[in-house]
Amino acid sequence: MNTPYHLQEYANKARETAIYPEACRFTYPALGLAGEWGEVMDELHPGPGLTAPRWKWMRELGDLLWYVVNAAFDVDLNLHDLAAAVTGGLRSDTFEALCFQRLARHDRRDPFLKITVAIGQVAEVAKKAIRDGYAEQLPLGKKSIVASALVAILAGICELCDKYDLSLDEIAAINNQKLLDRKERGKIQGDGSER
């Protein structure tokens, strides 16, 4: 697939499949980021001589992208703002453009480490939001931490796509289609990929 996939189209469809209680706004996708990244690290993190099949990368990075978009939405951020932060302000309407322009970021850490640290930051804000009772409306300082972390995660996803020769446009399209299909069949909730 070489068709550009627009950020806004992905975000709109991702929101259609965001089925979780309003009381869990932000905390659900924050925990989902941690869970999905755990799956990536368990199944895909390459050790010496290990490589994962392309479809596994596509599936897991698509799920991670879904949680990024929904966590952002739940704290009143949007995918275009995150993309602009990744590219240093260059306009990116498609995932392909975002990945190509991500070089504006100056964070040269390994993408696995970058994403792990950023997800930890999001989880820490979610934990305090639950404890201190502001899960539905993050204070500005906490929102800023989440925004920076989501930008790092999105940049890390782009770097992994580059490293493993994956198309984020294709990942986004496949992820949306999978989730919309599950929604139509009433199978959006549950466990496992074969819902």
Residue, then its C-alpha position, 0 to 999 in steps of 0.5 A: m500500500n502506497t496510498p497516503y493516509h491522512l492524520q485527520e481521517y485516522a484520528n476521526k476513525a480512531r475516535e469512532t472506536a474509542i469505547y470506554p467510560e467517560a469516567c476513564r477518560f485519559t486513564y484508559p488510553a494511558l494504561g492502554l499505552a503501557g499495555e500495548w508497549g509491553e506487548v511490543m517489548d515482549e513480542l518484538h523487541p529484537g535481541p541479537g539475531l531476532t527479527a519479528p514478522r512484518w505483520k506483528w510490527m504492523r499490528e502492535l504499532g497500529d494499536l499503540l498509535w490508536y492509544v496515542v490518538n485517544a490519549a491526546f484527544d482526552v486531554d484536548l490535544n490533536l494529532h496535527d499538533l503532535a505531528a507539528a511538534v514531531t517535525g519542528g512545525l513542518r506541516s504533515d497531513t499524512f503519516e508518510a510526511l510525518c515520518f519523513q519530516r520527523l528528523a526535526r526532532h533532536d532526541r537521538r535516543d534509541p526509539f525503544l528507550k524513548i517510547t518506554v520513558a515517555i509511556g512511563q511519564v504518561a502512566e505517572v500522570a495517569k496514576k496521579a490523576i486517579r489519586d488526586g481526582y483530576a482524571e477528567q480534566l488534567p491541570l495545565g502542567k500535567k497536560s504539558i507532560v502528557a503532550s511532550a510524552l505523546v510527541a516522543i512516542l509518535a516520533g519513536i513510532c516513526e523511527l521504528c517504521d524507518k528502522y524496520d522499513l514499515s509504512l505508518d500510512e499502511i499501519a494506520a489504515i490497517n488499524n482503523q479497518k480492523l477496529l471499525d470491522r470489530k465495531e460493526r460486528g459488536k466485538i470491539q471489547g474483549d481479548g485477543s486479535e481474533r475478535 
